[in-house]
Amino acid sequence: MKRRNKYFFCLSCIVVSAVIFLDGILFFILGGDMIEWLIFSAALIAAVLLQLFFARMELPFRWEYNIKIDSENIVVESPIWPKPLQKPMKKIKKVLDVGDCYYIIYGDISNCIVCQKNLIQEGTIEEFEALFPEKIVRQKA
């Protein structure tokens, strides 16, 4: 969660900086009022800074996920989705090993499946890693 929040915050900072810069150019080219631009810029900066103070916290309940992996698909069953989420193994970009869990990444870190090592019920960690040859990247948490 911390990694996703940090990623989203950095992305938000980049987008807001670009919007403020481009908006400033348009305001001054079109003869806009400097006070309006400053108010708009301050509102955008405040929205980004609120992410620091109100980052996602732990939920007061637990969602139970059931993840099944075979040679072709990863199937994620959850009480929040009416039918299982199915992802093909060939679309996996990388698998981050951060110590106590794996992040199975499809696009970027915000689009991943988290597998906690101590919750593996069938098979071993070695068998799990054998499913992702040359895609495992080991990092410190």
C-alpha positions in Angstrom: 0.0 0.0 0.0 2.8 2.4 0.8 4.5 1.7 -2.5 1.2 2.4 -4.4 0.6 5.6 -2.4 4.1 6.8 -3.1 3.8 6.0 -6.8 0.4 7.7 -7.1 1.7 10.8 -5.2 4.7 11.1 -7.5 2.4 10.7 -10.6 0.0 13.3 -9.2 2.9 15.8 -8.6 4.1 15.4 -12.2 0.6 15.8 -13.7 -0.3 18.8 -11.5 3.0 20.5 -12.3 2.4 20.1 -16.0 -1.2 21.3 -15.7 -0.1 24.4 -13.7 2.7 25.2 -16.2 0.5 24.8 -19.3 -2.3 26.6 -17.6 0.0 29.4 -16.7 1.1 29.8 -20.3 -2.5 29.8 -21.6 -3.6 32.3 -18.9 -0.9 34.8 -19.8 -1.2 34.3 -23.6 -5.0 34.8 -23.4 -4.7 37.7 -21.0 -6.0 35.9 -18.0 -5.9 37.4 -14.4 -2.9 36.5 -12.3 -5.0 36.0 -9.2 -7.3 33.5 -10.9 -4.2 31.5 -12.0 -2.7 31.6 -8.5 -6.0 30.4 -6.9 -6.3 27.6 -9.4 -2.7 26.6 -8.9 -3.1 26.7 -5.1 -6.2 24.5 -5.3 -4.3 21.9 -7.4 -1.3 21.9 -5.0 -3.6 21.6 -2.0 -5.3 18.6 -3.6 -2.0 16.9 -4.1 -0.8 17.7 -0.6 -4.0 16.2 0.9 -2.8 12.9 -0.5 0.1 13.0 2.0 -2.2 13.5 5.0 -5.1 11.3 3.9 -3.3 8.4 2.3 -5.2 5.1 2.3 -5.2 3.6 5.7 -5.8 0.0 6.8 -9.3 -1.1 6.3 -11.4 -2.0 9.4 -12.2 -5.4 7.8 -10.4 -8.1 5.8 -11.0 -9.0 2.3 -10.3 -12.7 1.7 -8.7 -13.3 -1.7 -8.2 -16.7 -3.2 -5.5 -16.8 -5.8 -5.0 -19.9 -8.0 -2.1 -20.1 -10.5 -1.7 -22.6 -13.2 0.6 -22.6 -16.3 -1.7 -20.3 -18.3 -3.7 -18.1 -16.0 -3.9 -16.5 -12.6 -7.4 -16.5 -11.2 -8.3 -14.2 -8.3 -11.5 -14.8 -6.4 -12.7 -12.0 -4.1 -16.0 -11.1 -2.3 -15.9 -7.6 -4.0 -16.1 -9.0 -7.5 -19.1 -11.0 -8.7 -17.0 -13.3 -10.9 -13.3 -14.3 -10.6 -10.7 -12.0 -12.2 -8.6 -13.9 -14.7 -5.2 -12.7 -16.0 -3.1 -14.6 -18.5 0.4 -15.6 -17.4 2.0 -14.4 -20.7 1.0 -10.7 -19.9 3.0 -10.6 -16.7 5.8 -8.0 -17.0 7.6 -8.8 -13.8 7.3 -10.3 -10.3 8.8 -8.2 -7.5 10.0 -10.2 -4.5 10.1 -7.8 -1.6 10.7 -10.3 1.2 7.4 -11.3 2.7 5.3 -11.1 -0.5 5.4 -11.0 -4.3 3.9 -8.3 -6.5 2.8 -9.9 -9.8 2.8 -6.9 -12.1 0.9 -6.5 -15.3 1.2 -2.8 -16.2 2.7 -0.8 -13.5 2.7 -1.2 -9.7 -0.8 0.0 -9.4 -2.0 -2.9 -11.6 -0.7 -5.9 -9.7 -1.7 -9.0 -7.7 -0.1 -9.3 -4.2 0.8 -12.8 -3.0 1.9 -13.1 0.6 4.5 -15.9 1.0 3.4 -17.2 4.4 -0.2 -17.7 3.0 0.8 -20.2 0.3 -1.4 -23.2 0.8 -0.4 -25.6 -2.0 3.1 -26.0 -3.3 6.3 -24.3 -2.2 8.0 -21.0 -2.9 10.4 -22.7 -5.2 7.5 -24.0 -7.3 5.9 -20.6 -7.3 9.1 -19.0 -8.6 9.5 -21.7 -11.2 6.2 -20.4 -12.8 7.9 -17.0 -13.5 11.3 -17.8 -15.0 13.4 -14.7 -15.7 10.7 -12.3 -14.4 11.5 -12.3 -10.7 13.2 -9.1 -9.5 14.3 -9.2 -5.8 14.1 -6.0 -3.9 14.3 -4.9 -0.3 11.0 -3.9 1.3 
